[in-house]
Amino acid sequence: MPTFVNRTAVVTGAGRGIGRAIAEMLAGHGVTVICVSKSAESCGAAAAAITAAGGKAKALAVDVADGPAVAKAAETLLAEFPVIDILVNNAGITRDGLVFRMSDADWNDVIATNLSSCFHWTKHLARPMTRARWGRIVNITSVSGVIGNAGQANYSAAKAGIIGLTKTLAREFASRNITVNAVAPGFIKTDMTSDLITKPDVSAKILELIPLKRFGESSDIANMTTFLCSEEAGYITGQVFSVDGGMAM
């Protein structure tokens, strides 16, 4: 079982789906979790559920695509917590469309939310980790960032960028005992994928691409992420773990 020693974590996109599952699982292992999302209602509900279950959590509403807002939020957190030991960059959006039909706004919004947010949170929260000489950063990428996906140029580019960022940060932070890894989900049953999974003809085509012939659960991603955040994962860094039923093997 993964173990944690008095750790505090920030999980972005924690209001629903994969992010909420990660936040709840970390809290279940005794981690104090700051649930971040753009919606005060959703991150508040996530934090309340964790607290009701006996865990320790607080909500923080911030638009992760807004660099100055992230900087201010990080400053506020570090005034309360000496160090954020664990950072899970999970927040993400989709604005799908073929390249010729994709607007500049759709491109920029996805890059800012999915990729630039990882840079901003890491930049502002990692320095105390380096002083403490312990830290875990897990960036949630996607199978789309590994193999690409037609109609998702923005999303795939952002998620591929996360992989490059992860590997670079792993090299930069290794001497300070901070590990940086990425988890690449495949088709996971969440609100984001519900439109695809609930359509029989579409879901059948997707299942043809998945050797295990089923969609994943948010808990599948939470299990991998929780392990990578734990004491036991201290000799793993710069890696991308696909949790996709075999799609990208």
C-alpha positions as CSV (number, residue, x, y, z in Angstrom):
1,M,0.0,0.0,0.0
2,P,1.4,3.5,-0.8
3,T,2.5,5.4,2.2
4,F,2.7,9.1,2.9
5,V,4.2,11.0,5.8
6,N,2.5,14.3,6.7
7,R,2.1,15.4,3.1
8,T,0.1,18.2,1.5
9,A,-1.0,18.0,-2.1
10,V,-2.5,20.3,-4.7
11,V,-4.7,18.6,-7.3
12,T,-5.9,20.8,-10.2
13,G,-9.1,20.0,-12.0
14,A,-10.2,18.3,-8.7
15,G,-13.9,19.2,-9.0
16,R,-14.9,16.1,-11.0
17,G,-13.8,13.0,-12.9
18,I,-10.2,12.0,-12.8
19,G,-9.1,14.9,-10.6
20,R,-11.7,14.3,-8.0
21,A,-10.8,10.6,-7.9
22,I,-7.1,11.4,-7.4
23,A,-7.9,14.0,-4.7
24,E,-10.2,11.5,-2.8
25,M,-7.7,8.7,-3.0
26,L,-4.8,10.8,-1.8
27,A,-6.9,12.0,1.1
28,G,-7.8,8.5,1.9
29,H,-4.1,7.8,2.5
30,G,-3.9,10.7,4.9
31,V,-2.7,13.4,2.6
32,T,-4.1,17.0,3.1
33,V,-5.5,17.9,-0.3
34,I,-6.1,21.3,-1.8
35,C,-8.8,20.8,-4.4
36,V,-8.4,23.3,-7.3
37,S,-10.9,24.0,-10.0
38,K,-12.2,27.0,-11.9
39,S,-15.6,26.4,-10.3
40,A,-15.9,27.3,-6.6
41,E,-19.0,25.0,-6.4
42,S,-17.2,21.9,-7.8
43,C,-14.0,22.2,-5.9
44,G,-16.0,23.0,-2.8
45,A,-18.1,19.9,-3.2
46,A,-15.0,17.8,-3.7
47,A,-13.4,19.2,-0.5
48,A,-16.6,18.8,1.4
49,A,-16.9,15.1,0.4
50,I,-13.4,14.4,1.5
51,T,-13.9,16.1,4.8
52,A,-17.2,14.2,5.3
53,A,-15.3,11.0,4.8
54,G,-12.8,11.9,7.5
55,G,-10.1,13.3,5.3
56,K,-8.4,16.7,5.3
57,A,-9.1,19.0,2.4
58,K,-9.8,22.6,1.3
59,A,-11.1,24.1,-1.8
60,L,-9.4,26.7,-4.0
61,A,-11.2,28.2,-7.0
62,V,-8.8,29.6,-9.6
63,D,-8.6,29.6,-13.4
64,V,-5.5,27.6,-14.1
65,A,-5.1,29.1,-17.5
66,D,-4.5,32.5,-15.9
67,G,-0.8,32.7,-15.0
68,P,-1.0,35.7,-12.6
69,A,-4.0,34.1,-10.9
70,V,-2.1,30.9,-10.3
71,A,0.9,32.9,-9.0
72,K,-1.4,34.7,-6.5
73,A,-3.0,31.4,-5.5
74,A,0.3,29.7,-4.9
75,E,1.5,32.7,-2.8
76,T,-1.6,32.3,-0.7
77,L,-1.1,28.6,-0.2
78,L,2.5,28.9,0.7
79,A,1.6,31.4,3.4
80,E,-0.5,28.7,5.0
81,F,1.5,25.6,4.2
82,P,5.3,25.7,4.5
83,V,5.6,23.4,1.5
84,I,3.3,21.8,-1.0
85,D,4.8,18.3,-1.2
86,I,2.8,16.9,-4.0
87,L,1.5,18.6,-7.2
88,V,-0.9,16.8,-9.5
89,N,-1.5,18.8,-12.7
90,N,-4.7,17.4,-14.0
91,A,-6.9,20.3,-15.2
92,G,-7.8,20.1,-18.8
93,I,-10.4,21.0,-21.4
94,T,-11.2,20.0,-25.0
95,R,-12.2,22.2,-27.9
96,D,-12.2,19.6,-30.7
97,G,-12.3,20.2,-34.4
98,L,-10.3,19.6,-37.6
99,V,-7.4,22.0,-38.0
100,F,-9.0,24.0,-40.9
101,R,-12.0,24.7,-38.7
102,M,-10.2,25.3,-35.4
103,S,-10.3,28.9,-34.2
104,D,-7.3,30.6,-32.7
105,A,-9.3,30.9,-29.5
106,D,-9.9,27.1,-29.4
107,W,-6.2,26.5,-29.9
108,N,-5.0,29.0,-27.3
109,D,-7.6,28.1,-24.7
110,V,-6.6,24.4,-24.7
111,I,-2.9,25.1,-24.7
112,A,-3.2,27.6,-21.8
113,T,-5.4,25.3,-19.7
114,N,-3.8,22.0,-20.4
115,L,-0.2,22.8,-20.8
116,S,0.7,26.3,-19.6
117,S,-1.0,25.7,-16.3
118,C,1.5,22.9,-15.6
119,F,4.3,25.4,-16.1
120,H,2.7,28.0,-13.9
121,W,1.9,25.7,-11.0
122,T,5.3,24.0,-11.1
123,K,7.2,27.3,-11.3
124,H,5.4,28.7,-8.2
125,L,5.2,25.6,-6.0
126,A,8.4,23.7,-6.7
127,R,10.9,26.0,-5.1
128,P,9.9,25.1,-1.5
129,M,10.1,21.4,-2.6
130,T,13.7,22.0,-3.6
131,R,14.5,23.4,-0.2
132,A,12.8,20.5,1.6
133,R,14.6,18.1,-0.8
134,W,11.4,16.0,-1.3
135,G,8.6,16.4,-3.8
136,R,6.4,14.6,-6.2
137,I,5.0,16.1,-9.4
138,V,2.6,14.1,-11.6
139,N,1.3,15.6,-14.8
140,I,-1.8,14.0,-16.4
141,T,-1.2,13.8,-20.1
142,S,-3.2,11.5,-22.5
143,V,-3.0,8.7,-25.0
144,S,-3.8,11.5,-27.5
145,G,-0.4,13.1,-26.6
146,V,1.3,9.8,-27.3
147,I,-0.2,8.6,-30.6
148,G,-2.2,11.7,-31.7
149,N,-5.9,11.9,-32.5
150,A,-7.7,13.3,-35.5
151,G,-9.8,16.4,-34.6
152,Q,-7.7,17.1,-31.5
153,A,-4.7,19.0,-32.8
154,N,-4.8,21.4,-29.8
155,Y,-5.5,18.8,-27.2
156,S,-2.9,16.4,-28.6
157,A,-0.3,19.1,-28.9
158,A,-0.9,20.2,-25.3
159,K,-0.7,16.7,-24.0
160,A,2.5,15.9,-26.0
161,G,3.9,19.1,-24.6
162,I,3.2,17.9,-21.1
163,I,5.4,14.8,-21.8
164,G,8.3,17.0,-22.9
165,L,7.8,19.3,-19.9
166,T,7.7,16.3,-17.6
167,K,11.0,14.9,-18.9
168,T,12.8,18.2,-18.7
169,L,11.5,19.0,-15.1
170,A,12.6,15.5,-14.0
171,R,16.2,16.3,-15.1
172,E,16.1,19.8,-13.5
173,F,14.8,18.6,-10.2
174,A,16.4,15.2,-9.7
175,S,19.3,16.5,-7.7
176,R,16.8,17.9,-5.1
177,N,15.0,14.5,-4.7
178,I,11.9,15.7,-6.6
179,T,10.4,13.2,-9.0
180,V,8.4,14.3,-12.0
181,N,6.3,11.7,-13.9
182,A,3.3,11.7,-16.3
183,V,0.3,9.5,-16.5
184,A,-1.4,9.0,-19.9
185,P,-5.0,7.9,-19.6
186,G,-6.8,6.3,-22.5
187,F,-10.6,6.4,-22.8
188,I,-11.8,6.8,-19.2
189,K,-15.5,7.1,-18.2
190,T,-15.8,10.7,-17.2
191,D,-18.0,13.7,-18.0
192,M,-15.5,14.7,-20.7
193,T,-15.9,11.4,-22.6
194,S,-19.5,10.7,-21.9
195,D,-20.7,12.1,-25.3
196,L,-18.5,9.5,-27.0
197,I,-19.0,6.5,-24.8
198,T,-22.8,6.8,-24.6
199,K,-23.1,6.6,-28.4
200,P,-23.2,2.8,-29.4
201,D,-21.7,3.3,-32.8
202,V,-18.9,5.5,-31.6
203,S,-18.1,3.5,-28.5
204,A,-17.9,0.3,-30.6
205,K,-15.3,1.9,-32.9
206,I,-13.3,3.1,-29.9
207,L,-13.4,-0.3,-28.2
208,E,-11.9,-1.8,-31.4
209,L,-8.7,0.2,-30.6
210,I,-8.5,-1.0,-27.0
211,P,-7.0,-4.5,-26.5
212,L,-8.7,-4.9,-23.1
213,K,-12.0,-4.1,-24.8
214,R,-13.4,-1.9,-22.1
215,F,-13.2,1.7,-21.0
216,G,-11.2,2.7,-17.9
217,E,-12.4,4.1,-14.6
218,S,-11.2,7.3,-12.9
219,S,-9.9,5.0,-10.1
220,D,-7.5,3.4,-12.6
221,I,-5.8,6.7,-13.1
222,A,-6.0,7.6,-9.4
223,N,-4.3,4.3,-8.4
224,M,-1.3,5.0,-10.7
225,T,-1.1,8.6,-9.7
226,T,-1.3,7.9,-5.9
227,F,1.5,5.4,-6.2
228,L,3.7,7.9,-8.1
229,C,3.1,10.4,-5.3
230,S,4.0,8.0,-2.5
231,E,7.2,7.3,-0.6
232,E,7.6,4.0,-2.5
233,A,8.0,5.8,-5.9
234,G,11.2,7.7,-5.0
235,Y,13.3,6.0,-7.6
236,I,11.0,6.7,-10.6
237,T,11.2,9.9,-12.5
238,G,10.9,11.2,-16.0
239,Q,8.6,8.4,-17.1
240,V,5.2,8.3,-18.9
241,F,2.8,5.6,-17.6
242,S,0.1,4.7,-20.1
243,V,-3.1,3.6,-18.4
244,D,-5.1,3.0,-21.6
245,G,-6.1,-0.7,-21.8
246,G,-3.2,-1.3,-24.2
247,M,-4.0,1.4,-26.9
248,A,-0.5,2.8,-27.2
249,M,1.6,-0.3,-26.7
